């Protein structure tokens, strides 16, 4: 386990550079992971398409809100593309990215496109654009929360670029890149530099140089929302082909299902796509991910109510125990006496002094568990020592790994009850599911 953790640390400390190794990877990215929010009737069909590249341990939904903002401001949904890649191995992804970009250009009829790379995605982007045949396909580039470079990208530094960074980012100390446009978000954390409204404003103006009307997705008067997205393994981003997704409406006061029956189901295709399905707007929902392979764990996702369509809704599963990420998560209990909970903050890190994170009234945003230097966005909560008590001690497995943390929290399952989690002003309620026979609970705060 120590070897695994040090490997993760080395990857993440260099997560912003591209790393190399001979090898192959399953799951070639494809067209289709593109839209979020309602299509705007009068959208700009001539706008250059954008390809967004996520960072270490992440997926395309890093840009879920940003894509919706682009669409709200008149860029057609079919001009927005998300590139999912395995950030855990050392295989160069430039050729896979190039195949993806060629498909985007073919689909849209464009000759060039705009590129965005966050964190390790910035390292991949620079590596890709260092080759002249590839560089010619890129009109302009946005470098977000990634390693400072000596010049803009391209063999001769010729590609126009915007460098968005933060002086407060503890994961990647940002700095200006000579020859490019530079924006210091000053107080933003490592994830926030990619997801914030300020980052959107800068990207939109840089790419399209036009007035911004909406800083949030356009909400419409609608009773139902269309939901779709991808289901992939954590970190590796391999498709959960054949998995089934069932959607349940919840009692907002308890988080319990209003009915065990659902007419809303979807099957994940060979490329990881699912949906669209329709669900009621403005009500809390549970997404049950049922893997196709016997023995893999079910995962129950709880999300805040949806007010607009969302077609970039990602539901991740645990990778195999033989993988790097799978080994890290292998300690999660499979125990019918307790609930295993994962909390994911989808827009920024949880930082002591700025944020409050509670589960059943237990404060987790403490100096020990929410140190700004670790930039925690995912929390793993379970009874790590098996004493059937809440010790609120740090789970050692996660302590050395950026973006992740674990705390010993015991949620018993001797009787069914409602559990409440709160991140700042947002609340999610859910039942105490048995981690053995039922599965793992994942709470996603927007």
C-alpha positions as CSV (number, residue, x, y, z in Angstrom):
1,X,0.0,0.0,0.0
2,X,2.9,2.4,0.8
3,X,4.3,1.8,-2.7
4,X,0.9,2.6,-4.2
5,X,0.5,5.9,-2.2
6,X,4.0,7.1,-3.2
7,X,3.2,6.3,-6.8
8,X,0.1,8.4,-6.5
9,X,2.0,11.2,-4.9
10,X,4.6,11.2,-7.6
11,X,1.9,11.2,-10.2
12,X,0.1,14.1,-8.6
13,X,3.2,16.2,-8.0
14,X,3.9,15.8,-11.6
15,X,0.3,15.7,-12.5
16,X,0.7,18.8,-14.4
17,X,3.4,17.5,-16.7
18,X,2.8,14.8,-19.2
19,X,4.4,11.5,-18.3
20,X,5.5,8.8,-20.7
21,X,5.6,5.0,-20.9
22,X,5.3,2.5,-23.7
23,X,2.0,0.8,-23.5
24,X,-1.6,0.7,-24.6
25,X,-4.9,1.7,-23.0
26,X,-8.4,0.4,-23.5
27,X,-11.4,2.7,-24.2
28,X,-10.6,5.1,-27.0
29,X,-12.5,8.4,-26.5
30,X,-15.3,9.0,-28.9
31,X,-17.7,11.7,-30.0
32,X,-20.8,12.1,-28.0
33,X,-19.8,13.3,-24.6
34,X,-20.7,16.9,-25.4
35,X,-23.9,18.6,-24.3
36,X,-25.2,20.1,-21.1
37,X,-28.3,22.1,-20.6
38,X,-31.0,23.0,-23.1
39,X,-30.0,23.6,-26.7
40,X,-30.6,27.3,-27.5
41,X,-32.7,27.8,-30.6
42,X,-30.7,30.7,-32.0
43,X,-27.2,29.3,-31.1
44,X,-24.1,30.1,-33.1
45,X,-23.5,27.2,-35.5
46,X,-20.3,28.9,-36.8
47,X,-18.5,29.2,-33.5
48,X,-15.3,27.2,-33.3
49,X,-15.8,24.0,-31.3
50,X,-14.1,23.6,-27.9
51,X,-12.4,20.4,-26.5
52,X,-12.0,20.4,-22.7
53,X,-9.4,18.1,-21.1
54,X,-9.7,17.3,-17.4
55,X,-6.9,16.7,-14.8
56,X,-5.6,14.0,-12.5
57,X,-8.2,11.6,-11.0
58,X,-10.9,13.6,-12.8
59,X,-13.4,13.2,-15.7
60,X,-15.1,15.5,-18.2
61,X,-17.7,16.6,-15.7
62,X,-15.0,19.0,-14.3
63,X,-16.5,21.3,-17.0
64,X,-20.2,20.4,-16.4
65,X,-21.1,23.9,-15.3
66,X,-18.8,25.7,-17.8
67,X,-20.3,23.9,-20.8
68,X,-23.8,24.9,-19.6
69,X,-22.6,28.5,-19.3
70,X,-21.2,28.5,-22.9
71,X,-24.6,27.1,-24.1
72,X,-26.5,29.7,-22.1
73,X,-24.6,32.4,-24.0
74,X,-25.4,31.1,-27.4
75,X,-22.8,28.6,-28.3
76,X,-24.4,25.5,-29.7
77,X,-24.3,22.4,-27.5
78,X,-22.8,20.4,-30.4
79,X,-19.7,22.6,-30.3
80,X,-18.7,21.5,-26.8
81,X,-16.7,18.3,-26.4
82,X,-15.2,16.5,-23.3
83,X,-12.1,14.3,-23.6
84,X,-12.0,11.6,-20.9
85,X,-8.6,9.9,-20.4
86,X,-6.8,7.7,-17.9
87,X,-4.7,10.1,-15.8
88,X,-3.3,7.3,-13.6
89,X,-0.9,5.6,-16.1
90,X,2.1,6.9,-17.9
91,X,1.1,6.3,-21.4
92,X,1.2,9.4,-23.6
93,X,-2.3,10.3,-24.8
94,X,-1.4,12.6,-27.6
95,X,-2.4,10.2,-30.4
96,X,-5.7,9.4,-28.7
97,X,-6.4,13.1,-28.3
98,X,-5.5,13.6,-31.9
99,X,-8.0,10.9,-33.0
100,X,-10.6,12.6,-30.8
101,X,-9.9,16.0,-32.3
102,X,-10.1,14.7,-35.8
103,X,-13.6,13.3,-35.0
104,X,-14.6,16.7,-33.6
105,X,-13.4,18.5,-36.7
106,X,-15.1,16.0,-39.0
107,X,-18.4,16.2,-37.0
108,X,-18.5,20.0,-36.9
109,X,-16.9,20.8,-40.3
110,X,-14.4,23.1,-38.6
111,X,-10.8,23.3,-39.7
112,X,-9.5,24.2,-36.3
113,X,-10.8,24.3,-32.7
114,X,-10.2,25.8,-29.3
115,X,-8.6,23.7,-26.6
116,X,-8.8,23.8,-22.8
117,X,-6.5,21.8,-20.4
118,X,-6.8,21.8,-16.6
119,X,-4.0,20.5,-14.3
120,X,-2.6,17.3,-15.8
121,X,-4.7,18.1,-18.8
122,X,-2.5,21.1,-19.3
123,X,0.6,18.9,-19.5
124,X,-1.2,16.7,-22.1
125,X,-2.2,19.7,-24.1
126,X,1.3,21.2,-24.3
127,X,2.7,17.8,-25.3
128,X,0.1,17.5,-28.0
129,X,0.7,20.9,-29.4
130,X,4.4,20.5,-29.5
131,X,4.0,18.5,-32.7
132,X,3.5,20.7,-35.8
133,X,0.8,18.5,-37.5
134,X,-1.2,18.6,-34.3
135,X,-0.6,22.3,-33.5
136,X,-2.1,23.3,-36.8
137,X,-5.5,22.0,-35.6
138,X,-5.6,24.4,-32.6
139,X,-6.8,27.9,-33.0
140,X,-6.3,29.0,-29.4
141,X,-5.6,27.4,-26.0
142,X,-6.6,28.0,-22.3
143,X,-4.1,26.6,-19.7
144,X,-5.8,26.2,-16.3
145,X,-4.1,25.5,-13.0
146,X,-1.3,23.8,-14.8
147,X,2.5,24.0,-14.7
148,X,3.9,27.3,-15.8
149,X,5.7,27.0,-19.2
150,X,8.4,29.2,-20.7
151,X,6.3,30.2,-23.7
152,X,2.8,29.7,-25.3
153,X,2.3,26.2,-26.9
154,X,3.2,25.1,-30.4
155,X,6.6,24.2,-31.9
156,X,7.5,27.9,-32.0
157,X,5.2,29.2,-29.2
158,X,2.8,30.4,-31.9
159,X,-0.6,29.3,-30.5
160,X,-2.5,32.2,-28.8
161,X,-3.1,31.2,-25.2
162,X,-4.8,32.3,-22.0
163,X,-3.1,31.1,-18.7
164,X,-5.5,31.0,-15.8
165,X,-3.9,30.3,-12.4
166,X,-4.1,31.2,-8.8
167,X,-1.5,32.4,-6.4
168,X,-3.4,30.5,-3.7
169,X,-3.3,27.1,-5.5
170,X,-1.2,24.8,-3.3
171,X,-1.1,21.9,-5.8
172,X,0.4,23.8,-8.7
173,X,2.1,27.1,-7.9
174,X,0.9,29.2,-10.8
175,X,2.8,31.9,-12.5
176,X,2.7,34.1,-15.7
177,X,3.7,32.5,-19.0
178,X,5.6,35.0,-21.1
179,X,3.9,35.8,-24.4
180,X,0.4,34.7,-23.3
181,X,-2.5,36.4,-21.7
182,X,-2.4,35.7,-17.9
183,X,-5.1,35.8,-15.3
184,X,-4.4,35.3,-11.6
185,X,-7.6,34.3,-9.8
186,X,-5.6,35.0,-6.5
187,X,-7.8,33.2,-4.0
188,X,-9.1,30.2,-6.0
189,X,-8.2,26.7,-5.1
190,X,-6.8,24.1,-7.6
191,X,-10.3,22.9,-8.7
192,X,-12.0,26.2,-8.5
193,X,-9.7,27.7,-11.2
194,X,-11.4,25.4,-13.7
195,X,-15.0,25.6,-12.4
196,X,-15.5,29.2,-11.3
197,X,-17.6,31.9,-13.0
198,X,-14.5,34.0,-13.3
199,X,-12.7,31.3,-15.3
200,X,-15.8,31.0,-17.6
201,X,-15.9,34.8,-18.2
202,X,-12.2,34.8,-19.2
203,X,-12.5,31.7,-21.4
204,X,-15.6,33.0,-23.2
205,X,-14.1,36.4,-23.9
206,X,-10.8,34.9,-25.1
207,X,-12.4,32.4,-27.5
208,X,-15.3,34.5,-28.8
209,X,-14.8,38.1,-27.8
210,X,-18.5,38.8,-27.3
211,X,-20.8,40.0,-24.6
212,X,-21.8,37.6,-21.8
213,X,-25.4,37.6,-20.9
214,X,-25.7,34.7,-18.4
215,X,-23.3,33.6,-15.7
216,X,-25.3,30.5,-14.9
217,X,-27.2,27.9,-16.9
218,X,-30.5,29.2,-18.2
219,X,-33.4,27.9,-16.1
220,X,-36.7,27.5,-17.9
221,X,-40.2,26.8,-16.7
222,X,-40.3,23.1,-17.1
223,X,-41.8,20.2,-15.2
224,X,-39.3,17.6,-16.3
225,X,-35.6,17.6,-17.1
226,X,-33.7,15.5,-19.5
227,X,-30.6,13.8,-17.9
228,X,-27.8,11.9,-19.6
229,X,-24.1,11.5,-19.3
230,X,-21.4,8.8,-18.9
231,X,-20.6,6.1,-16.5
232,X,-16.9,5.4,-16.1
233,X,-14.5,4.0,-13.6
234,X,-12.8,6.4,-11.2
235,X,-9.5,7.8,-12.5
236,X,-9.1,5.3,-15.3
237,X,-12.3,6.5,-17.1
238,X,-13.1,3.1,-18.6
239,X,-16.7,2.6,-19.6
240,X,-19.1,0.7,-17.4
241,X,-20.5,-1.1,-20.4
242,X,-23.8,-2.9,-19.7
243,X,-24.4,-1.3,-16.3
244,X,-27.9,-0.3,-15.5
245,X,-28.9,3.1,-14.0
246,X,-32.2,3.4,-12.1
247,X,-33.5,6.9,-11.1
248,X,-35.7,7.3,-8.0
249,X,-37.5,10.4,-6.7
250,X,-36.9,11.1,-3.0
251,X,-38.7,12.5,-0.1
252,X,-36.9,15.8,0.5
253,X,-37.3,15.5,4.2
254,X,-35.7,12.1,4.6
255,X,-33.9,11.1,1.4
256,X,-35.9,7.9,1.3
257,X,-37.3,6.7,-2.0
258,X,-41.0,7.7,-2.6
259,X,-41.4,4.3,-4.3
260,X,-39.2,1.2,-4.9
261,X,-40.6,1.1,-8.4
262,X,-39.2,3.2,-11.1
263,X,-40.0,3.6,-14.8
264,X,-36.8,5.6,-15.3
265,X,-33.9,3.3,-16.2
266,X,-31.0,3.5,-18.7
267,X,-28.3,1.0,-19.8
268,X,-24.7,2.2,-20.2
269,X,-23.4,1.5,-23.7
270,X,-20.0,0.2,-24.8
271,X,-18.6,3.7,-24.8
272,X,-19.9,4.6,-21.3
273,X,-22.9,6.8,-22.5
274,X,-26.3,6.5,-20.8
275,X,-29.6,8.3,-21.3
276,X,-31.3,10.6,-21.9
277,X,-34.0,9.9,-19.4
278,X,-36.7,12.3,-18.1
279,X,-37.2,13.1,-14.4
280,X,-39.1,15.6,-12.4
281,X,-37.4,19.0,-12.1
282,X,-36.8,20.5,-8.7
283,X,-36.9,17.3,-6.7
284,X,-34.1,15.4,-5.1
285,X,-33.1,12.2,-7.0
286,X,-31.1,9.1,-6.4
287,X,-29.2,7.3,-9.2
288,X,-28.5,3.6,-8.5
289,X,-25.6,2.4,-10.6
290,X,-25.9,-1.4,-11.0
291,X,-22.7,-2.9,-12.5
292,X,-23.1,-5.5,-15.2
293,X,-20.4,-7.7,-13.7
294,X,-21.4,-9.8,-10.7
295,X,-19.3,-9.0,-7.7
296,X,-18.8,-5.3,-8.5
297,X,-20.3,-2.9,-6.0
298,X,-23.5,-1.0,-6.5
299,X,-23.2,2.8,-6.0
300,X,-26.0,5.1,-4.9
301,X,-25.6,8.7,-6.1
302,X,-27.5,11.5,-4.4
303,X,-27.7,14.8,-6.2
304,X,-29.1,18.2,-5.6
305,X,-32.4,18.8,-7.5
306,X,-32.0,19.6,-11.2
307,X,-33.7,22.7,-12.6
308,X,-32.4,22.4,-16.2
309,X,-31.5,19.6,-18.5
310,X,-28.1,18.1,-17.9
311,X,-26.4,15.8,-20.4
312,X,-23.0,15.7,-18.8
313,X,-24.0,13.8,-15.7
314,X,-21.2,11.4,-14.8
315,X,-21.7,8.4,-12.5
316,X,-18.4,6.8,-11.6
317,X,-17.8,3.3,-10.3
318,X,-14.8,1.8,-8.5
319,X,-12.1,0.4,-10.8
320,X,-10.8,-3.1,-10.3
321,X,-8.8,-3.9,-7.2
322,X,-5.7,-4.5,-9.4
323,X,-5.6,-0.9,-10.6
324,X,-3.9,1.9,-8.8
325,X,-7.1,3.7,-7.8
326,X,-8.8,0.4,-7.0
327,X,-6.1,-0.5,-4.5
328,X,-6.5,2.8,-2.9
329,X,-10.3,2.2,-2.5
330,X,-10.0,-1.4,-1.5
331,X,-10.3,-0.5,2.2
332,X,-13.9,0.7,1.9
333,X,-16.0,-1.7,4.0
334,X,-18.3,-4.3,2.8
335,X,-20.1,-4.6,6.1
336,X,-23.8,-4.8,6.7
337,X,-23.3,-3.2,10.1
338,X,-22.3,0.1,8.6
339,X,-22.8,2.6,5.8
340,X,-19.9,3.7,3.6
341,X,-20.2,7.3,2.4
342,X,-18.3,9.3,-0.2
343,X,-18.8,13.1,-0.4
344,X,-17.8,14.9,-3.6
345,X,-17.6,18.7,-3.9
346,X,-18.0,19.3,-7.6
347,X,-17.0,22.9,-7.9
348,X,-14.2,23.6,-5.4
349,X,-12.2,22.2,-2.5
350,X,-13.5,22.2,1.1
351,X,-11.2,24.4,3.1
352,X,-11.2,25.1,6.8
353,X,-12.2,28.7,7.6
354,X,-14.0,29.1,4.3
355,X,-16.3,26.2,4.2
356,X,-18.5,24.1,6.5
357,X,-19.0,20.4,5.9
358,X,-21.1,18.3,8.3
359,X,-22.5,14.8,8.4
360,X,-25.1,14.1,11.1
361,X,-23.9,17.3,12.9
362,X,-20.2,16.2,12.9
363,X,-18.0,18.9,11.5
364,X,-15.5,17.7,8.9
365,X,-14.1,21.0,7.7
366,X,-11.5,21.2,10.5
367,X,-7.9,22.3,10.3
368,X,-6.8,18.6,10.3
369,X,-9.3,17.3,7.7
370,X,-9.7,20.4,5.5
371,X,-6.3,21.8,5.2
372,X,-6.0,24.1,2.2
373,X,-2.7,22.5,1.1
374,X,-4.5,19.2,0.4
375,X,-7.3,20.7,-1.7
376,X,-9.8,18.0,-0.7
377,X,-12.8,17.5,-3.0
378,X,-13.6,13.9,-2.1
379,X,-14.2,12.5,1.4
380,X,-14.4,8.8,2.3
381,X,-16.4,8.3,5.6
382,X,-16.6,4.9,7.3
383,X,-15.7,3.0,10.5
384,X,-12.1,2.3,9.6
385,X,-11.0,0.5,12.8
386,X,-14.2,-1.5,13.1
387,X,-15.0,-0.5,16.7
388,X,-18.6,0.6,15.8
389,X,-17.8,4.1,17.1
390,X,-17.2,7.5,15.5
391,X,-13.6,8.4,16.3
392,X,-13.3,11.3,13.9
393,X,-9.7,10.2,13.2
394,X,-8.1,10.5,9.8
395,X,-8.0,7.3,7.8
396,X,-4.3,6.9,7.0
397,X,-4.8,5.5,3.5
398,X,-5.9,8.9,2.2
399,X,-3.7,11.2,4.2
400,X,-0.8,11.5,1.6
401,X,-3.0,11.8,-1.5
402,X,-4.1,15.2,-2.8
403,X,-7.8,15.9,-3.4
404,X,-8.8,13.0,-1.1
405,X,-9.4,12.5,2.6
406,X,-10.9,9.9,4.9
407,X,-12.4,10.2,8.3
408,X,-13.5,7.5,10.8
409,X,-17.3,8.0,10.9
410,X,-19.6,5.2,12.1
411,X,-23.1,5.1,10.6
412,X,-24.8,2.1,11.9
413,X,-27.5,0.1,10.0
414,X,-29.3,-1.7,12.8
415,X,-32.4,0.3,11.9
416,X,-33.3,2.3,8.8
417,X,-32.8,6.0,9.4
418,X,-32.2,9.3,7.5
419,X,-28.8,10.8,7.5
420,X,-28.1,14.4,6.7
421,X,-25.0,15.9,5.1
422,X,-24.5,19.7,4.6
423,X,-21.9,21.6,2.6
424,X,-22.3,25.3,3.4
425,X,-25.9,26.1,2.5
426,X,-26.6,22.9,0.6
427,X,-28.2,19.8,2.2
428,X,-28.5,16.2,1.0
429,X,-30.4,13.5,2.9
430,X,-30.0,9.8,2.4
431,X,-30.8,6.4,4.1
432,X,-28.2,4.5,5.9
433,X,-27.5,1.7,3.4
434,X,-25.7,-1.5,4.2
435,X,-22.2,-1.3,2.7
436,X,-22.0,-5.1,2.2
437,X,-25.3,-6.2,0.7
438,X,-26.4,-2.9,-0.7
439,X,-23.4,-0.8,-1.7
440,X,-21.7,2.6,-1.3
441,X,-23.4,6.0,-1.0
442,X,-22.0,8.9,-3.0
443,X,-23.2,12.5,-2.3
444,X,-22.5,15.1,-4.9
445,X,-22.7,18.8,-3.9
446,X,-22.8,21.2,-6.9
